[in-house]
Amino acid sequence: MTDLGLVVWPPAPIRTERLVLRASEARDRAAVVELNASPEVNAYLGGPRPRAELERTVPEVPGQHRGWFVVELDGAMIGTIQLKPHAPSNHRLEAGETELGYLFLPEAWGRGYATEACTGALDWFAGALPGEPVVLYTQTANAGSMRLAAKLGFTELERFEAWGAEQWFGVRSPVTLFG
């Protein structure tokens, strides 16, 4: 990943019209367990993890690493955004070193929260590391994620087969003005 080590972490909370993106706290643990145990959330991510395993393994304060944001609505966690190292298996690293990931609880779906939160995180990233592209993977069968990628301005670079399904890989490059 482009070196977030040079960026103050965690940043001040990022406020959007309806949401707050912030560092994780102990009060977020139950929602993190729910995100990872949810069959709906993990339908395109290899399936849910067993709740008992998550209760044993999720730390008291989950997600304590650079690039991991809690998405909060009215004081409650509704999802997470991650700007994480892009670990490709081949030439895909040339597209960018940072990958966008996101998970939202099903009750938050369909209200524009993912678009708002991802836009806030991507805008923060562009300010912290100007000129750095961000990549995104999703299954083509995940219609919601495909729509989100388009709304966020990601451009398709390729499709490929992996994990028994067609995958979509795109990049969001910073806008360069020539003058």
C-alpha positions in Angstrom: 0.0 0.0 0.0 1.1 3.5 -0.6 2.7 4.4 2.7 0.0 5.4 5.1 2.8 5.4 7.7 3.5 8.9 6.6 -0.1 10.0 7.5 -1.3 10.8 11.0 -3.4 7.9 12.1 -6.1 7.8 13.1 -7.2 11.0 11.4 -9.8 13.3 12.9 -13.2 11.9 12.3 -14.5 12.4 8.8 -17.9 13.9 8.7 -20.2 13.6 5.7 -23.8 14.8 5.4 -25.2 11.9 7.5 -22.2 9.8 8.7 -19.0 9.9 10.7 -16.0 7.8 9.7 -13.8 7.2 12.7 -11.3 4.9 14.4 -12.7 1.8 16.0 -13.7 1.6 19.6 -14.6 -1.3 22.0 -18.3 -0.5 21.5 -18.0 -1.5 17.8 -17.0 -5.1 18.6 -20.6 -6.6 18.5 -21.3 -4.9 15.1 -18.0 -6.2 13.7 -19.0 -9.7 14.8 -22.4 -9.3 13.2 -20.9 -8.0 9.9 -18.6 -11.0 9.6 -21.2 -13.6 10.7 -24.0 -12.2 8.4 -24.8 -14.5 5.4 -26.2 -11.5 3.5 -23.1 -9.4 4.0 -20.7 -12.2 3.1 -22.7 -13.7 0.2 -20.0 -12.6 -2.3 -17.1 -12.9 0.1 -16.8 -16.6 0.6 -19.7 -16.9 3.1 -20.1 -15.9 6.7 -17.7 -16.9 9.5 -19.1 -18.9 12.5 -20.3 -16.5 15.2 -18.6 -18.6 18.0 -15.3 -18.3 16.2 -15.7 -14.6 15.8 -16.6 -14.2 19.5 -13.3 -15.9 20.3 -11.1 -14.2 17.8 -12.3 -10.6 17.3 -10.2 -8.3 19.5 -11.8 -6.1 22.2 -11.2 -3.1 19.9 -11.4 -4.5 16.3 -9.8 -2.9 13.2 -6.9 -1.1 14.9 -4.8 -0.5 11.9 -4.2 2.2 9.4 -6.8 2.6 6.8 -9.7 1.0 8.8 -12.7 3.2 9.4 -15.9 2.6 11.3 -18.9 4.1 9.6 -21.3 5.5 12.2 -24.9 6.7 11.8 -26.5 8.5 14.7 -23.9 7.1 17.1 -24.2 3.4 16.0 -21.8 1.5 13.7 -23.4 0.5 10.4 -20.3 -0.6 8.5 -16.6 -0.4 7.9 -14.4 1.1 5.1 -10.9 -0.2 4.6 -8.1 1.4 2.5 -5.7 -1.5 2.7 -2.6 -2.8 0.9 -3.4 -4.2 -2.5 -1.9 -7.7 -2.6 -2.4 -8.8 -6.2 -1.3 -12.2 -7.6 0.0 -10.8 -10.8 0.4 -7.6 -12.8 -2.6 -5.9 -11.1 -0.2 -4.0 -8.7 0.6 -1.7 -11.6 -2.9 -0.2 -11.3 -2.4 1.0 -7.7 -1.1 -0.1 -4.3 -4.2 0.7 -2.2 -7.5 -1.3 -2.3 -10.9 -0.1 -1.2 -13.0 -2.5 0.8 -16.3 -2.0 2.6 -18.9 -3.9 4.6 -22.3 -2.6 5.7 -25.0 -4.2 7.8 -28.0 -5.2 5.7 -30.3 -2.7 7.5 -28.1 0.1 6.1 -28.4 -1.1 2.4 -30.2 0.9 -0.2 -30.0 4.3 1.5 -26.8 5.7 -0.1 -24.7 5.2 3.0 -22.0 3.2 1.2 -21.7 5.8 -1.5 -21.5 8.6 1.0 -19.0 6.8 3.3 -16.7 5.5 0.5 -16.7 9.0 -1.1 -15.7 10.5 2.3 -12.9 7.9 2.7 -11.6 8.3 -0.9 -11.7 12.1 -0.6 -9.6 11.8 2.7 -7.2 9.5 1.0 -6.8 11.8 -2.0 -6.0 14.7 0.4 -3.6 12.6 2.4 -1.8 11.0 -0.6 -2.5 13.2 -3.6 -2.1 11.5 -7.0 -2.4 7.9 -5.7 -4.9 5.6 -7.4 -7.2 3.2 -5.6 -8.3 -0.2 -6.8 -11.4 -2.3 -6.2 -12.4 -5.9 -6.6 -16.0 -7.3 -6.6 -17.9 -10.2 -8.1 -19.8 -9.2 -11.2 -22.8 -11.0 -9.6 -22.8 -8.5 -6.8 -25.1 -5.9 -8.5 -25.0 -3.5 -5.5 -21.2 -3.5 -5.5 -21.0 -3.0 -9.2 -23.4 0.0 -9.0 -21.3 1.4 -6.1 -18.0 1.1 -8.1 -19.6 3.0 -11.0 -21.0 5.8 -8.7 -17.5 6.2 -7.1 -15.9 6.6 -10.5 -14.0 3.3 -10.8 -13.1 2.2 -14.3 -13.0 -1.5 -15.2 -9.5 -2.8 -16.0 -10.3 -6.5 -16.3 -12.6 -9.4 -15.5 -11.3 -12.7 -14.4 -12.4 -16.0 -12.9 -11.5 -16.7 -9.2 -13.1 -18.5 -6.3 -15.6 -20.0 -8.6 -17.0 -16.8 -9.9 -16.4 -13.9 -12.4 -14.5 -11.1 -10.6 -14.4 -7.4 -11.6 -11.2 -5.3 -11.1 -11.2 -1.5 -11.5 -9.3 1.6 -10.6 -10.1 5.1 -9.5 -7.4 7.4 -10.6 -7.1 10.9 -9.3 -8.2 13.6 -11.7 -5.3 15.5 -13.2 -5.9 19.0 -14.6 -3.7 20.3 -17.4 -3.5 23.9 -17.8 
